[in-house]
Amino acid sequence: MQNTRLNSLVDNLLGRLDRWLQNPWRRFSLVIISLLFGNLLATIVATTAGQTAELDSLVALLLVASTELVNWVVTRGDRLRRSAEAPFKRPLFTEMLNAVKIGLIYGMFVEAFKIGS
């Protein structure tokens, strides 16, 4: 691939973004934002699926499948990295995906308690 000005600019910006995200507080804040986004997503899914009762089983199937897919991605990566001798650190995308999953599950429990009361 040729080293054009646009290619150099994109590489420079991605490198700066990667260095910016290496700060532990920024990583932590992005994980917390992902957790809250998962909670918001659960509220949106529950209210949208609750309006049309026909989609309940399909939405439940999609949520369980997506949760299991995220579990598989997170644990598969953990096993691959633990086999190496290098220190263990999860990628930011994996942490954020796991936080969205946890927020989604928590939000669904909160919505279930709202409906039950």
N, C-alpha and C positions, 0 to 999 in steps of 0.2 A: 504494500500500500504506500502511496506517495505521501511524503510529509508536507502537506499543504498548510497554509496559514490557518484554515478552518480546523484541520486535524490537530494542529499544534494548540490552538485555542481550546478545543474541546478537551484534549488531554490535560492541559494546564488547569482548566476549571474542575475537571473530575479529580485531579490530584489534590487541589486545594480543598474540595469538598470532603475527600477522604481524610485529609489531615484534620479538618475541622470536626469531623465526626469521631475522631479518636479520643477526644476529650471525654472523660468518664461522666461528667455532669451533663453534657449534651446527649450522650448515649442514654443516660438514665431518663432525661426529660423526654426523649423520643419514645422510649419504651412506655413511659407513663401516658403520653399522648396516645399511643397505640392502644393501651388498655382502655382509656376513656372512649376512643373511637369504636372499639369493640362493643362497649356498653351502649353507645349510641346506635350502632348497627343492630344490636339486639332489640332495642326499642322500636326502631324503624321496621324491622322484619316482623315483630309481633303485632304491631298496629296494622301493617299492610296485610299480613296474612289473616289477621283477625277480622278484617272487613269482609273478606270473601272466605267463608268457611270451607269452600271446596278445595282450597290449596293447602290445608293443614298437613296432610300426610306427605305431600310432595316437599313442602318447606322443611318438615322434620327430617325427611330423608336427605335433603341437600345439606342441612346443618350437621347432621351426624357424619355424612360422608366428608364434608370439608374439615370437620374437627379431626376425624381419623387421618385424613391426608396430612394435616399440619402435624399431628403427633408422629406420623411416619417420617416426615421430612426432618423434624427436630431430633428424634431419637436415632435415625440413620446417620445423620451428621455427627452426633455425639459418639457413636460407636466407631466411626471412621477416624475421628480425631483422637480418640483415646488410645487407639492402636499405635499411633505415632508417639515418639519420645518427646516431642515439643510440648510446651505448656499449653493447657487447654483453655481456649477462649472462643465463645460462639460468635459467629458473624452477626452484625447488627440486623440484617434482614431477618435472620432466623429468630432473634430475640423479639423483634417487632411483630413478626407473624405469630409467635407464641403468645405475646401479650394481647393481640387482637383476639385470638382464640379464647384466652382466659376471660377477657372482658365480655365476649359474646356469651359464653356460658354463664357468667355471673349475671349479666343482664337478663338472660332467659329465666334464671331462677327468680330474680326480682319481679319480672313480669308475671311469673306463675304465682308468686305470693300476692301480687296485686289482684289478680283475677280470683284467687281463692278467698280473699278477705271481703 
